[in-house]
Structures are given as C-alpha cells and as structure tokens.
Amino acid sequence: WTLEVKGRLFHSGLPHLAINSLELAMEASKEIQRRFYEDFPAHPQEEKYNFATPSTMKPTQVECSKGATNQIPAWTKLRGDVRLTPFYNALEVVEKIE
C-alpha cells in the first residue's frame, strides 16, 4: 500500500506557517492501522492451524521531500505491506483500505 501526503514546506522555526506532511502521514498511518486491526482481528482459525501471526498491516518505507534538516517537508510518501491470513477476503481488505 502507498499513502501520499501533501503539506506545506516551511522553516521549522516557524511551524505555524507550515503543514507538516511527515506528521500528517504518521497520524494517518496510525489511524489506518487501527481500523485495519479492528476490521481484521486475529481469527480463531489461526490458532487451530498454528499461524505464527495474525493478519498484519505495517508501514515499511518512508520518503519525503529533500531539503535541509530545518525544513518541514512539503510531501511524504509511506509504503507498506499487508499480510492476510486465508480466513479473510483480500478484496474486502482492498475496499476497506481504499
């Protein structure tokens, strides 16, 4: 999955004039994951079939606009991975995430 967030580049000494795309991306990712785990919790069959882990949704890569360390990034892109046990429908996951 990919999440692209646009913000407003500005000097970090004046954060009230910026929109921090990195902070927005982190908050959005947290909420998306919360919803995923609420909609696709550990399934009772996973224990029966000795699954090591339930379905997961994890951010794995982050990229943001290049600039100086004292600049709030104008854009951020998160990429991640979904691992779904066979007890859930993959199309349902896609619909929920989109």
TANORGI-V22828 format. One record per backbone hydrogen bond with DSSP energy under -1.0 kcal/mol. NH is the residue of the N-H (numbers start at 0). CO is the residue of the C=O. Records with the same first field share a line. If there is no record, write none. Layout:
NH = CO  CO
//
This chain:
2 = 77
4 = 75
6 = 73
7 = 18
11 = 69
13 = 10
16 = 13
17 = 14
18 = 7
20 = 18  72
23 = 19
24 = 20
25 = 21
26 = 22
27 = 23
28 = 24
29 = 25
30 = 26
31 = 27
32 = 28
33 = 29
34 = 30
35 = 31
36 = 32
37 = 33
38 = 34
39 = 35
45 = 42
48 = 44
49 = 46
50 = 45
55 = 82
57 = 80
59 = 78
60 = 78
62 = 76
64 = 74
70 = 67
71 = 9
75 = 4
76 = 62
77 = 2
78 = 60
79 = 0
80 = 57
82 = 55
87 = 84
92 = 88
93 = 89
94 = 90
95 = 91
96 = 92
97 = 93
//
